[in-house]
């Protein structure tokens, strides 16, 4: 019985109760295997996804590091190139770049902040960099003959700056912050064409001696210019000036004034009170007369009234000078200069007196006739 039972059990001929238990055990075992298999496959997929993600990240950061390294090497190469442009002139460290294409100055330039003078010409430079304030030692900023269209407000932080030269560019606006350059002595903005205004704050440039605003679009002398206490040299030639300020005599230290090629029709009487003025250029305007008080401008050594529609037709008399060897010397007088001015004023005075005398005679004749 026992053997039969064992044999029957091993042959799978279980009793009804035993059959259900074995079936459940087998089902449970099968379920566990499936679950383990599914869990394992999920884990394998997760590992594979993680590996793929890590691979992508390595590629991404590897590319970024590569680009970063390339950028670093490029900056180093650019900086090395800029260092080759450094020169020492008159005891100053000068950055000199001419006739090379530098439309934008690179940020690595700040590593040369000890430079005292910029001489950058004909490079196509489009703007003064925002990091210009880093150059606290700069004394001269010469960016003439480029394509600079604006002056950054950071320029005002260059308190040691003495010269700012931006002629032959495309500047249309001058920031008021420039007035903070308290040591500025020379400002050149010639040939920017559309420039027609200066901020009033520039009157605070107490040390400014030289100002070039020629060949722009000014229709009047900016108010701040008259208020510059140290101004000695002024060029406003080639603009569209129609009048000069009545208080022009307030520029007490001005010795040279260029006003050629404008539209001036009249000079203010107070111009005769400019005691320091020794050079005055007024050629190619629309002047019809010369103020008589200018006759007393003893310091005026050179003046030019050429190409003006003056009312009186006055010509200097020809004169012949004899040299020591007896040969004739050429008359080197300026035909529309100081001698011309003096003669014009004298002739105008004579004619004015003649007119007055004529009126006086007519008045007396009328009085006699009436009596």
C-alpha positions as CSV (number, residue, x, y, z in Angstrom):
1,X,0.0,0.0,0.0
2,X,2.7,2.3,0.9
3,X,4.7,1.6,-2.3
4,X,1.7,1.9,-4.4
5,X,0.9,5.2,-2.7
6,X,4.4,6.4,-3.3
7,X,4.4,5.2,-6.9
8,X,1.1,6.7,-7.5
9,X,2.2,10.1,-5.9
10,X,5.3,10.2,-8.1
11,X,3.3,9.4,-11.2
12,X,1.2,12.4,-10.6
13,X,-2.0,10.5,-9.7
14,X,-2.8,12.7,-6.7
15,X,-5.9,12.6,-4.7
16,X,-8.4,15.3,-5.4
17,X,-7.3,17.5,-2.5
18,X,-3.7,17.0,-3.2
19,X,-4.2,17.9,-6.9
20,X,-5.5,21.4,-6.1
21,X,-2.6,22.2,-3.8
22,X,0.0,21.1,-6.3
23,X,-1.7,23.1,-9.0
24,X,-1.7,26.2,-6.8
25,X,2.0,25.7,-6.0
26,X,2.9,25.3,-9.6
27,X,0.8,28.5,-10.5
28,X,2.5,30.4,-7.8
29,X,5.9,29.3,-9.0
30,X,5.1,30.2,-12.6
31,X,3.8,33.6,-11.4
32,X,7.0,34.3,-9.5
33,X,9.2,33.5,-12.4
34,X,7.2,35.8,-14.7
35,X,7.4,38.6,-12.2
36,X,11.1,38.1,-11.7
37,X,11.6,38.0,-15.5
38,X,9.6,41.2,-16.0
39,X,11.4,42.9,-13.2
40,X,14.7,41.9,-14.6
41,X,13.8,43.1,-18.1
42,X,12.7,46.4,-16.7
43,X,15.9,46.8,-14.8
44,X,17.9,45.9,-17.9
45,X,16.0,48.5,-19.9
46,X,16.6,51.1,-17.2
47,X,20.3,50.4,-17.1
48,X,20.5,50.7,-20.9
49,X,18.5,54.0,-20.8
50,X,20.8,55.4,-18.1
51,X,23.8,54.4,-20.1
52,X,22.4,56.0,-23.2
53,X,21.7,59.2,-21.2
54,X,25.2,59.2,-19.8
55,X,26.6,58.8,-23.3
56,X,24.6,61.7,-24.6
57,X,25.6,63.8,-21.6
58,X,29.2,63.0,-22.1
59,X,28.9,63.9,-25.7
60,X,27.1,67.2,-24.9
61,X,29.5,68.3,-22.2
62,X,32.4,67.0,-24.1
63,X,31.3,69.3,-27.0
64,X,30.7,72.2,-24.7
65,X,34.1,71.7,-23.1
66,X,35.6,71.5,-26.6
67,X,33.9,74.7,-27.6
68,X,35.0,76.3,-24.3
69,X,38.6,75.2,-24.9
70,X,38.4,76.5,-28.5
71,X,37.1,79.8,-27.2
72,X,39.9,80.0,-24.6
73,X,42.5,79.3,-27.2
74,X,41.0,81.8,-29.5
75,X,41.1,84.5,-26.8
76,X,44.7,83.6,-26.1
77,X,45.6,83.9,-29.7
78,X,43.7,87.3,-30.0
79,X,45.3,88.6,-26.9
80,X,48.7,87.6,-28.2
81,X,47.9,89.4,-31.4
82,X,46.9,92.6,-29.5
83,X,50.0,92.5,-27.4
84,X,52.0,92.8,-30.6
85,X,50.3,96.1,-31.2
86,X,51.6,97.6,-28.0
87,X,54.3,100.3,-28.3
88,X,56.0,102.7,-25.9
89,X,55.9,106.3,-27.1
90,X,56.9,109.3,-25.0
91,X,56.8,107.2,-21.9
92,X,53.3,106.0,-22.6
93,X,52.1,102.5,-23.3
94,X,50.2,102.8,-26.6
95,X,47.9,100.3,-28.4
96,X,48.2,101.1,-32.1
97,X,46.0,99.4,-34.7
98,X,45.8,100.8,-38.2
99,X,44.2,99.6,-41.4
100,X,43.2,96.2,-40.0
101,X,39.6,94.9,-39.6
102,X,38.5,95.1,-36.0
103,X,34.8,95.9,-36.2
104,X,34.4,94.8,-32.6
105,X,37.1,94.9,-29.9
106,X,37.3,91.6,-28.1
107,X,36.5,91.2,-24.4
108,X,40.0,89.8,-23.7
109,X,41.3,93.4,-24.3
110,X,40.5,94.2,-20.7
111,X,43.6,92.2,-19.8
112,X,45.5,95.2,-21.2
113,X,43.8,97.7,-19.0
114,X,47.2,99.3,-18.1
115,X,47.3,100.8,-21.6
116,X,47.5,104.6,-21.5
117,X,46.7,105.5,-25.1
118,X,44.6,104.0,-27.9
119,X,45.4,104.8,-31.5
120,X,42.9,102.8,-33.5
121,X,42.4,104.1,-37.1
122,X,40.7,102.8,-40.3
123,X,39.7,99.5,-38.7
124,X,35.9,99.7,-39.3
125,X,35.3,99.8,-35.6
126,X,31.6,100.2,-35.1
127,X,31.3,101.1,-31.4
128,X,33.4,101.9,-28.3
129,X,33.2,98.8,-26.1
130,X,31.1,98.8,-23.0
131,X,34.1,97.6,-21.0
132,X,35.9,100.9,-21.7
133,X,35.5,101.9,-18.0
134,X,38.1,99.2,-17.2
135,X,40.8,101.4,-18.7
136,X,41.2,103.8,-15.8
137,X,44.8,104.6,-16.8
138,X,43.9,105.8,-20.4
139,X,44.8,109.4,-21.2
140,X,44.2,109.5,-24.9
141,X,41.4,107.7,-26.8
142,X,42.0,108.2,-30.5
143,X,39.4,106.3,-32.6
144,X,39.2,108.7,-35.6
145,X,38.4,107.4,-39.1
146,X,36.3,104.4,-38.2
147,X,32.6,103.7,-38.2
148,X,31.8,104.4,-34.5
149,X,28.1,105.3,-34.2
150,X,27.7,105.9,-30.5
151,X,29.7,106.8,-27.4
152,X,28.8,104.6,-24.4
153,X,27.8,106.2,-21.1
154,X,30.6,104.3,-19.4
155,X,33.0,106.9,-21.0
156,X,32.2,109.1,-18.0
157,X,34.2,106.8,-15.7
158,X,37.4,107.7,-17.4
159,X,38.3,110.5,-15.1
160,X,41.9,110.7,-16.2
161,X,41.1,111.0,-19.9
162,X,42.7,114.0,-21.5
163,X,41.9,113.6,-25.2
164,X,38.9,112.0,-27.0
165,X,39.3,112.0,-30.7
166,X,36.3,110.6,-32.7
167,X,36.5,112.6,-36.0
168,X,35.4,111.0,-39.2
169,X,33.0,108.5,-37.7
170,X,29.2,108.2,-37.5
171,X,28.5,109.6,-34.1
172,X,25.0,111.1,-33.8
173,X,24.7,111.5,-30.1
174,X,27.0,112.6,-27.3
175,X,26.1,111.3,-23.8
176,X,25.9,113.7,-20.9
177,X,28.1,111.4,-18.9
178,X,31.1,112.7,-21.0
179,X,30.9,115.7,-18.7
180,X,32.3,113.5,-15.9
181,X,35.7,113.3,-17.7
182,X,36.9,116.2,-15.6
183,X,40.4,116.2,-17.0
184,X,39.4,116.3,-20.7
185,X,41.4,118.9,-22.5
186,X,40.8,118.0,-26.2
187,X,37.6,116.8,-27.9
188,X,37.4,116.2,-31.6
189,X,34.1,115.2,-33.3
190,X,34.7,116.5,-36.8
191,X,33.0,115.0,-39.8
192,X,30.3,113.0,-38.1
193,X,27.8,114.7,-40.5
194,X,24.5,114.2,-38.6
195,X,25.8,115.4,-35.3
196,X,23.9,118.6,-34.4
197,X,23.6,118.8,-30.6
198,X,25.8,118.7,-27.5
199,X,24.3,118.2,-24.0
200,X,24.3,121.2,-21.7
201,X,26.3,119.2,-19.1
202,X,29.4,119.5,-21.2
203,X,29.8,123.1,-19.7
204,X,31.3,121.2,-16.7
205,X,34.4,120.3,-18.7
206,X,36.4,123.0,-16.9
207,X,39.7,122.0,-18.5
208,X,38.6,121.7,-22.2
209,X,40.9,123.8,-24.3
210,X,40.4,122.4,-27.8
211,X,37.1,121.6,-29.5
212,X,36.6,120.5,-33.1
213,X,33.0,120.3,-34.3
214,X,33.6,121.0,-38.0
215,X,31.8,119.4,-40.9
216,X,28.7,118.4,-38.9
217,X,25.1,119.7,-38.9
218,X,25.0,122.4,-36.2
219,X,22.7,125.4,-37.0
220,X,23.8,127.3,-33.9
221,X,26.7,127.4,-31.5
222,X,25.7,125.0,-28.6
223,X,25.1,126.9,-25.4
224,X,27.5,124.8,-23.4
225,X,30.4,125.8,-25.8
226,X,30.1,129.5,-24.8
227,X,30.2,128.4,-21.1
228,X,33.5,126.5,-21.4
229,X,35.9,128.6,-19.3
230,X,39.2,127.2,-20.6
231,X,38.4,127.0,-24.3
232,X,41.2,128.3,-26.5
233,X,40.6,126.7,-29.9
234,X,37.2,126.2,-31.6
235,X,36.4,124.9,-35.1
236,X,32.8,125.0,-36.3
237,X,33.6,125.3,-40.0
238,X,31.5,123.4,-42.5
239,X,28.3,123.5,-40.5
240,X,25.0,125.3,-41.1
241,X,25.5,128.2,-38.6
242,X,23.2,131.1,-39.4
243,X,24.0,133.3,-36.4
244,X,26.6,133.6,-33.6
245,X,25.6,134.1,-30.0
246,X,25.4,137.7,-28.8
247,X,27.4,136.8,-25.7
248,X,30.2,135.3,-27.7
249,X,32.6,137.5,-25.9
250,X,32.2,135.3,-22.8
251,X,34.8,133.0,-24.3
252,X,37.5,135.0,-22.8
253,X,40.4,132.7,-23.5
254,X,39.5,131.8,-27.1
255,X,42.4,132.7,-29.4
256,X,41.4,130.7,-32.6
257,X,38.0,130.4,-34.1
258,X,37.2,128.7,-37.5
259,X,33.8,129.5,-38.9
260,X,34.4,129.0,-42.6
261,X,31.7,127.5,-44.9
262,X,28.6,128.3,-42.9
263,X,25.6,130.5,-43.6
264,X,26.4,133.5,-41.4
265,X,24.8,136.7,-42.6
266,X,25.9,139.0,-39.7
267,X,28.5,139.2,-36.9
268,X,27.5,140.3,-33.4
269,X,29.0,143.6,-32.2
270,X,30.3,141.8,-29.1
271,X,32.8,139.9,-31.2
272,X,35.0,143.0,-30.9
273,X,35.2,142.3,-27.2
274,X,37.0,139.0,-27.6
275,X,40.4,140.3,-26.4
276,X,42.3,137.0,-26.7
277,X,41.1,136.3,-30.3
278,X,44.0,136.4,-32.7
279,X,42.8,134.1,-35.5
280,X,39.3,134.4,-37.1
281,X,38.4,132.5,-40.3
282,X,35.0,133.6,-41.9
283,X,35.5,132.7,-45.5
284,X,32.6,131.3,-47.6
285,X,29.7,132.7,-45.6
286,X,26.9,135.2,-46.4
287,X,28.3,138.2,-44.6
288,X,27.2,141.6,-46.0
289,X,29.1,143.9,-43.6
290,X,31.9,144.0,-41.1
291,X,31.2,145.5,-37.7
292,X,33.1,148.8,-37.3
293,X,34.1,147.9,-33.8
294,X,36.3,145.1,-35.1
295,X,38.8,147.9,-36.1
296,X,39.9,148.0,-32.4
297,X,40.7,144.3,-32.1
298,X,44.4,144.9,-31.7
299,X,45.2,141.2,-30.9
300,X,43.6,140.0,-34.1
301,X,46.5,139.0,-36.3
302,X,44.8,136.9,-38.9
303,X,41.3,137.2,-40.3
304,X,39.8,136.0,-43.6
305,X,36.6,137.4,-45.2
306,X,37.1,135.8,-48.6
307,X,34.1,134.6,-50.6
308,X,31.4,136.7,-48.8
309,X,28.9,139.0,-50.5
310,X,30.0,142.1,-48.8
311,X,28.1,145.3,-49.6
312,X,31.2,147.4,-50.5
313,X,33.6,146.5,-53.2
314,X,36.9,147.2,-51.5
315,X,40.3,146.1,-52.8
316,X,43.7,146.6,-51.3
317,X,45.9,148.9,-53.4
318,X,48.8,147.1,-55.0
319,X,52.2,147.7,-53.5
320,X,55.7,146.8,-54.5
321,X,58.3,146.0,-52.0
322,X,62.0,146.2,-52.7
323,X,64.3,143.6,-51.4
324,X,67.9,144.3,-50.2
325,X,69.2,143.3,-53.6
326,X,66.9,145.7,-55.4
327,X,64.6,143.0,-56.8
328,X,60.8,143.4,-56.4
329,X,59.2,141.2,-53.7
330,X,55.8,139.7,-54.0
331,X,53.1,141.2,-51.9
332,X,52.2,138.5,-49.4
333,X,49.3,140.3,-47.8
334,X,46.1,138.3,-47.4
335,X,43.8,140.1,-49.9
336,X,40.8,139.5,-47.6
337,X,42.7,139.6,-44.3
338,X,43.4,142.1,-41.6
339,X,44.4,145.0,-43.9
340,X,41.3,144.4,-46.0
341,X,39.2,144.5,-42.9
342,X,40.7,147.8,-41.8
343,X,40.2,149.3,-45.2
344,X,36.6,148.0,-45.5
345,X,35.7,149.6,-42.1
346,X,37.3,152.9,-43.0
347,X,35.5,153.0,-46.4
348,X,32.2,152.1,-44.8
349,X,32.8,154.9,-42.3
350,X,33.6,157.4,-45.0
351,X,30.5,156.5,-46.9
352,X,28.4,156.7,-43.8
353,X,29.7,160.2,-43.1
354,X,29.1,161.2,-46.7
355,X,25.5,160.0,-46.4
356,X,25.1,162.0,-43.2
357,X,26.6,165.1,-44.7
358,X,24.3,164.8,-47.6
359,X,21.3,164.5,-45.4
360,X,22.5,167.5,-43.4
361,X,23.0,169.6,-46.5
362,X,19.5,168.6,-47.8
363,X,18.1,169.5,-44.4
364,X,19.7,172.9,-44.4
365,X,18.6,173.6,-48.0
366,X,15.1,172.7,-47.0
367,X,15.3,175.0,-44.0
368,X,16.6,177.9,-46.1
369,X,14.0,177.4,-48.7
370,X,11.2,177.3,-46.2
371,X,12.3,180.6,-44.7
